C-alpha cells in the first residue's frame, strides 16, 4: 500500500504519494521507503510563512478579487505600527457595517517603505491587502471605509506568469532561502485549506489533470518504491460561480 495526501485550497491543489512502511520490511527497505516518504511530505509542509499564506490566499482569493494599497495623508499618518493597526481595525469595522454578513475576507500587512525606496529617508506607512470582490461598487465602499487617505485597487491575476506563491512572497517579503518574514493578518471569516490522507494501492501513480496550471512536479524512485508530489492550479476553479467549498479529490 501507498499513502496519498491531498491539500485542497480553492483552485490550488497539492498532492503527495509515497510508500508505506511495513513491520515486515528489512532495515534497508524501511530506510529507503522512509527517505521517499520524508521527501514527499517535506514538499507538502508549509515550512515558511509564505507557504502557509499561499494556501490560505488560494482558499479565499480569486483573480477577480482586489489587490489594494492604502495610503495616509499627512495629517492622518500614524507614528508607528500600532497606529496603523488601529486604523486597519477601524477600517474592518466599517467594512462589516457596510457589507453585513457578506463582508469580504481580507489579508493585510503594514509596510514602512516601498519596494524601490532603498534611499528614501522620509518613509511612510502604508497597507497592502488582498480583498475579496463583492460588487462593482467596491471601490467607492472601500474608499468610504478608509477615511485616512487614498485607496489604489488593481485586479488580482493568477495565471502562468502570476502565481499564489508570488503573491504570498510579496505579502510577507520572506527570503526564498530562509525564514524571517514580516507579519501578515487576515479576518476571522477566512476559509482554511482542506487536508485528506488515505491509503491507496501500490500501483497508484500521480498524473496532473488535463487543463491545469502545473506549478511543481517531483518524483523519485528507488528499488523499494516511488515518491511523487504535484502542485497545480485548476483553471476551472479560477472563475467559479460563487465561492464553493473545495471538493475532495480522490
HELIX and SHEET records of a PDB file:
HELIX    1   1 UNK A   27  UNK A   44  1                                  18    
HELIX    2   2 UNK A   49  UNK A   58  1                                  10    
HELIX    3   3 UNK A   74  UNK A   76  5                                   3    
HELIX    4   4 UNK A   81  UNK A   99  1                                  19    
HELIX    5   5 UNK A  100  UNK A  102  5                                   3    
HELIX    6   6 UNK A  138  UNK A  145  1                                   8    
HELIX    7   7 UNK A  164  UNK A  172  1                                   9    
HELIX    8   8 UNK A  235  UNK A  237  5                                   3    
SHEET    1   A 5 UNK A 194  UNK A 200  0                                        
SHEET    2   A 5 UNK A   2  UNK A   9 -1                                        
SHEET    3   A 5 UNK A  12  UNK A  19 -1                                        
SHEET    4   A 5 UNK A 225  UNK A 234 -1                                        
SHEET    5   A 5 UNK A 212  UNK A 222 -1                                        
SHEET    1   B 5 UNK A 151  UNK A 155  0                                        
SHEET    2   B 5 UNK A  66  UNK A  70 -1                                        
SHEET    3   B 5 UNK A 126  UNK A 131 -1                                        
SHEET    4   B 5 UNK A 106  UNK A 111 -1                                        
SHEET    5   B 5 UNK A 185  UNK A 186 -1                                        
END                                                                             
